[in-house]
Amino acid sequence: MSKNVLTTRHLLTALIVVFLWGMNFVVIKIGLKGIPPFLMGALRFMLVAFPAILFLPRPKVSFKLLAAYALTISLGQFAFLFSAMAVGMPAGLASLVLQAQAFFTVGLSAIVFGDKLRASNLIGMLVASAGLVLLGSASIPSIPGIANSTSQVSLLGFALTICAAFSWASGNVINKKIGPTAVLSLVSWSALIPIIPFLLLSLVFEGGDVIVHSLNNMSLPSALTIVYLAVAATLIGYTLWGRLLSSLPTHMVAPLTLMVPVIGLTAAWVLLGEALRPLQIIGALIVMCGLLINVFGARLLEHARTLFAR
């Protein structure tokens, strides 16, 4: 079977991954009702690491790179994301704003590896940035001088989600530095590293009493949240994604992630009742346009040039 052929099996695998990752944000929001964000991070990565590392070989990666990968794509990304959603970032918008990682990844790759930025990348960044600014401005109190705690919390959540996107992008760059490796082994073994930092953050910012109370009074939804985040979204999601990347060209697989915020926004609306204001809808559409330009812009431009050259 040619590596350039997208089969029904590939599409079904992609749909499973996109669904798991899109639903991830609704699950996080539900779990945060019973578990504080940093403790949630610690429990998630405990379950990712154990018992998986007992059955998987350690990836052939230096500890320095393994630690850098874990501290960015695991600790940084989810410490910021969980905190953002804990202080009021809506699940649906979080799934969209987090996709800013695509632009951070392109920019960081240009700085670190000297990758050439295409016109479509720059245009996509500018368009998506305008959308993100619009989303951010929708969280700012509209009347100067009048306190609005809900709006201020949303703005903080928005800023923390941007930090999560940058952390994810940094992890992507480190992953590129690592090179080809067994995805499941990398994810499982690297999960050992953020556990202690997450526990320390929980102890400092959430307190020992909160940790003990959360563990002693964990509800079924909270427990299922941890299982979903560790098993479904991480172990199953990354394994299937790795198979797609190994069997298809990257340019055919990467665009599929554009469906994640679509699932995230829809699930948040249906299950959590999150309705976007008109300004947020416009901002979300602009961000999606920027993402589409970033992914497909170069091919569309080349196609246009071919047509005009005839």
C-alpha positions as CSV (number, residue, x, y, z in Angstrom):
1,M,0.0,0.0,0.0
2,S,1.4,3.4,-1.0
3,K,2.3,5.7,1.8
4,N,0.5,8.5,0.0
5,V,-2.9,6.8,0.0
6,L,-5.4,7.8,2.6
7,T,-7.5,4.7,3.3
8,T,-10.8,4.3,5.2
9,R,-8.8,2.8,8.1
10,H,-6.7,5.9,8.2
11,L,-9.8,8.1,8.3
12,L,-11.4,6.1,11.1
13,T,-8.2,6.2,13.1
14,A,-8.0,10.0,12.6
15,L,-11.6,10.5,13.6
16,I,-11.0,8.5,16.8
17,V,-8.0,10.6,17.7
18,V,-9.7,13.9,16.9
19,F,-12.8,12.9,18.9
20,L,-10.6,11.8,21.9
21,W,-8.6,15.1,21.8
22,G,-11.6,17.3,21.2
23,M,-13.6,15.8,24.1
24,N,-10.5,16.2,26.2
25,F,-11.4,19.8,27.1
26,V,-15.0,19.0,28.3
27,V,-13.6,16.2,30.4
28,I,-11.0,18.5,32.0
29,K,-13.7,21.1,32.8
30,I,-15.8,18.4,34.5
31,G,-12.8,17.0,36.4
32,L,-11.8,20.4,37.7
33,K,-15.0,20.5,39.8
34,G,-13.5,18.0,42.1
35,I,-9.7,18.1,41.6
36,P,-7.5,21.2,41.6
37,P,-5.4,21.7,38.4
38,F,-1.9,20.8,39.7
39,L,-3.1,17.7,41.5
40,M,-5.0,16.7,38.4
41,G,-1.7,17.0,36.4
42,A,0.2,14.9,38.9
43,L,-2.5,12.1,38.9
44,R,-2.7,12.2,35.1
45,F,1.0,11.6,34.6
46,M,1.2,9.0,37.3
47,L,-1.4,6.9,35.4
48,V,0.4,7.6,32.1
49,A,3.7,6.3,33.5
50,F,2.4,3.4,35.6
51,P,2.2,0.6,34.7
52,A,3.2,1.4,31.1
53,I,6.9,1.8,31.8
54,L,7.0,-1.7,33.3
55,F,6.2,-3.1,29.8
56,L,7.8,-0.6,27.5
57,P,11.6,-0.1,26.8
58,R,13.1,3.2,27.7
59,P,13.3,5.4,24.6
60,K,16.8,5.9,23.2
61,V,16.9,9.5,24.1
62,S,19.3,11.4,26.3
63,F,18.0,12.4,29.7
64,K,18.5,16.1,28.8
65,L,16.2,15.9,25.8
66,L,13.7,13.6,27.6
67,A,13.5,16.1,30.5
68,A,13.2,19.1,28.2
69,Y,10.4,17.3,26.3
70,A,8.6,16.4,29.6
71,L,8.9,19.9,31.1
72,T,7.5,21.7,28.1
73,I,4.9,19.5,26.4
74,S,3.7,17.8,29.6
75,L,4.4,20.0,32.7
76,G,4.3,23.4,31.0
77,Q,1.4,22.8,28.6
78,F,-0.9,21.2,31.1
79,A,0.0,23.3,34.2
80,F,-1.0,26.3,32.1
81,L,-4.0,24.7,30.4
82,F,-5.5,23.2,33.6
83,S,-5.0,26.5,35.5
84,A,-6.6,28.5,32.6
85,M,-9.7,26.3,32.7
86,A,-9.8,26.4,36.5
87,V,-10.0,30.2,36.5
88,G,-12.7,30.4,33.9
89,M,-11.4,29.7,30.4
90,P,-14.3,28.0,28.6
91,A,-13.6,24.4,27.3
92,G,-14.5,25.2,23.7
93,L,-12.4,28.3,23.4
94,A,-9.5,26.6,25.1
95,S,-9.6,23.9,22.4
96,L,-9.3,26.6,19.8
97,V,-6.8,29.0,21.4
98,L,-4.5,26.1,22.2
99,Q,-4.1,25.6,18.4
100,A,-1.9,28.8,18.4
101,Q,0.8,26.2,19.1
102,A,0.9,25.7,15.3
103,F,2.2,29.2,14.8
104,F,4.6,29.1,17.7
105,T,6.0,25.8,16.4
106,V,6.6,27.4,13.0
107,G,8.3,30.4,14.5
108,L,10.4,28.5,16.9
109,S,11.5,26.0,14.2
110,A,12.6,28.9,12.1
111,I,14.7,30.2,15.0
112,V,16.1,26.9,16.2
113,F,16.5,25.0,12.9
114,G,16.6,27.7,10.4
115,D,13.4,26.5,8.7
116,K,12.2,28.8,6.0
117,L,9.0,30.7,6.7
118,R,6.6,30.7,3.7
119,A,4.3,33.5,2.8
120,S,1.3,31.3,3.8
121,N,2.8,30.9,7.3
122,L,3.2,34.6,7.8
123,I,-0.2,35.4,6.4
124,G,-1.8,32.7,8.5
125,M,0.0,34.0,11.6
126,L,-1.3,37.5,11.0
127,V,-4.9,36.4,10.4
128,A,-4.9,34.1,13.4
129,S,-3.3,36.8,15.6
130,A,-6.1,39.2,14.7
131,G,-8.6,36.5,15.7
132,L,-6.8,35.9,19.0
133,V,-6.7,39.6,19.7
134,L,-10.5,39.7,19.1
135,L,-11.0,36.7,21.4
136,G,-8.8,38.3,24.1
137,S,-10.6,41.7,23.8
138,A,-13.9,40.0,24.3
139,S,-12.7,39.1,27.8
140,I,-11.8,42.7,28.8
141,P,-14.3,44.7,30.8
142,S,-16.2,46.9,28.3
143,I,-16.6,49.9,30.7
144,P,-13.3,51.3,31.9
145,G,-13.0,51.7,35.7
146,I,-15.7,49.3,36.5
147,A,-14.5,46.0,37.9
148,N,-15.8,42.8,36.2
149,S,-14.4,39.8,37.9
150,T,-15.8,37.3,35.4
151,S,-14.2,39.2,32.5
152,Q,-10.9,39.5,34.3
153,V,-10.8,35.8,35.1
154,S,-11.6,35.0,31.4
155,L,-8.7,37.3,30.3
156,L,-6.3,35.5,32.7
157,G,-7.6,32.2,31.4
158,F,-7.0,33.3,27.9
159,A,-3.4,34.4,28.7
160,L,-2.6,31.1,30.4
161,T,-4.0,29.2,27.4
162,I,-1.6,31.1,25.2
163,C,1.3,30.1,27.5
164,A,0.1,26.5,27.3
165,A,0.2,26.8,23.5
166,F,3.8,28.1,23.6
167,S,4.8,25.3,25.9
168,W,3.3,22.7,23.5
169,A,5.1,24.3,20.6
170,S,8.4,24.2,22.6
171,G,7.8,20.5,23.1
172,N,7.2,20.0,19.4
173,V,10.6,21.6,18.6
174,I,12.3,19.4,21.2
175,N,10.5,16.4,19.7
176,K,11.9,17.3,16.3
177,K,15.3,17.5,17.9
178,I,14.8,14.0,19.4
179,G,14.0,12.6,16.0
180,P,12.2,9.3,15.2
181,T,11.5,7.2,18.2
182,A,8.8,5.0,19.7
183,V,6.0,7.4,20.5
184,L,4.4,5.4,23.3
185,S,7.7,4.8,25.0
186,L,8.6,8.4,24.8
187,V,5.2,9.5,26.2
188,S,5.2,7.0,29.0
189,W,8.8,7.4,30.2
190,S,8.7,11.2,29.9
191,A,5.6,11.1,32.1
192,L,7.7,10.2,35.1
193,I,9.4,13.6,35.1
194,P,6.4,16.1,35.6
195,I,4.9,14.1,38.5
196,I,7.1,15.6,41.3
197,P,6.9,19.2,39.9
198,F,3.1,18.9,39.7
199,L,2.9,17.6,43.3
200,L,5.2,20.5,44.5
201,L,3.1,23.0,42.6
202,S,0.0,21.5,44.2
203,L,1.4,21.6,47.7
204,V,2.5,25.2,47.3
205,F,-0.5,26.7,45.5
206,E,-3.3,24.4,46.5
207,G,-2.2,23.2,49.9
208,G,-1.8,19.9,51.7
209,D,-5.4,20.0,53.1
210,V,-6.9,20.4,49.6
211,I,-4.8,17.5,48.3
212,V,-5.9,15.2,51.1
213,H,-9.5,16.3,50.8
214,S,-9.5,15.8,47.0
215,L,-8.0,12.3,47.3
216,N,-10.3,11.2,50.2
217,N,-13.4,12.6,48.6
218,M,-12.8,11.8,44.9
219,S,-16.0,11.4,43.0
220,L,-16.6,8.9,40.2
221,P,-16.6,11.7,37.5
222,S,-13.2,13.0,38.9
223,A,-11.7,9.5,38.8
224,L,-13.0,8.9,35.3
225,T,-11.5,12.2,34.3
226,I,-8.0,11.1,35.3
227,V,-8.5,7.7,33.5
228,Y,-9.7,9.5,30.3
229,L,-6.9,12.0,30.3
230,A,-4.2,9.4,30.9
231,V,-5.5,6.4,29.0
232,A,-7.8,7.7,26.2
233,A,-6.3,11.2,25.4
234,T,-2.7,10.3,26.1
235,L,-1.8,6.6,25.7
236,I,-4.4,5.7,23.1
237,G,-4.5,9.1,21.3
238,Y,-0.7,9.4,20.9
239,T,-0.3,5.8,19.9
240,L,-2.9,6.1,17.1
241,W,-1.5,9.5,16.1
242,G,2.0,8.0,15.9
243,R,0.7,5.2,13.6
244,L,-0.8,7.8,11.3
245,L,2.4,9.8,11.1
246,S,4.4,6.6,10.4
247,S,2.0,5.5,7.6
248,L,1.2,8.8,5.9
249,P,3.1,11.9,4.9
250,T,3.1,14.7,7.6
251,H,1.3,17.1,5.3
252,M,-1.7,14.7,5.0
253,V,-1.9,14.1,8.8
254,A,-1.2,17.5,10.3
255,P,-4.4,19.2,8.9
256,L,-6.6,16.6,10.7
257,T,-5.9,18.4,14.0
258,L,-8.0,21.3,12.7
259,M,-11.0,19.2,13.6
260,V,-10.0,19.2,17.3
261,P,-11.4,22.7,18.1
262,V,-14.5,21.9,16.0
263,I,-15.2,18.9,18.3
264,G,-14.2,20.9,21.3
265,L,-16.4,23.8,20.6
266,T,-19.4,21.6,19.7
267,A,-19.0,19.3,22.7
268,A,-18.7,22.3,25.1
269,W,-21.9,23.8,23.6
270,V,-23.9,20.5,23.7
271,L,-22.6,19.1,27.1
272,L,-21.7,22.2,29.0
273,G,-24.0,24.8,27.5
274,E,-21.1,27.1,26.6
275,A,-22.5,29.6,24.1
276,L,-20.1,32.1,22.4
277,R,-20.9,35.8,22.1
278,P,-21.0,37.3,18.6
279,L,-17.5,38.8,19.0
280,Q,-16.1,35.5,20.1
281,I,-17.7,33.7,17.2
282,I,-16.1,36.2,14.8
283,G,-12.7,35.8,16.5
284,A,-13.0,32.0,16.5
285,L,-13.8,32.0,12.7
286,I,-10.8,34.3,12.0
287,V,-8.5,32.0,14.0
288,M,-9.7,29.0,12.1
289,C,-9.1,30.9,8.8
290,G,-5.6,31.6,9.9
291,L,-5.0,27.9,10.7
292,L,-6.4,26.9,7.3
293,I,-4.1,29.4,5.6
294,N,-1.1,28.1,7.5
295,V,-1.8,24.5,6.6
296,F,-3.2,24.8,3.1
297,G,-2.0,28.2,1.9
298,A,1.2,27.1,0.2
299,R,-0.5,24.3,-1.8
300,L,-3.3,26.7,-2.9
301,L,-0.8,29.3,-4.0
302,E,1.2,26.7,-5.9
303,H,-2.0,25.4,-7.5
304,A,-3.0,29.0,-8.5
305,R,0.4,29.6,-10.0
306,T,0.1,26.4,-12.1
307,L,-3.3,27.5,-13.4
308,F,-2.0,30.9,-14.4
309,A,1.1,29.5,-16.0
310,R,-1.0,27.5,-18.5
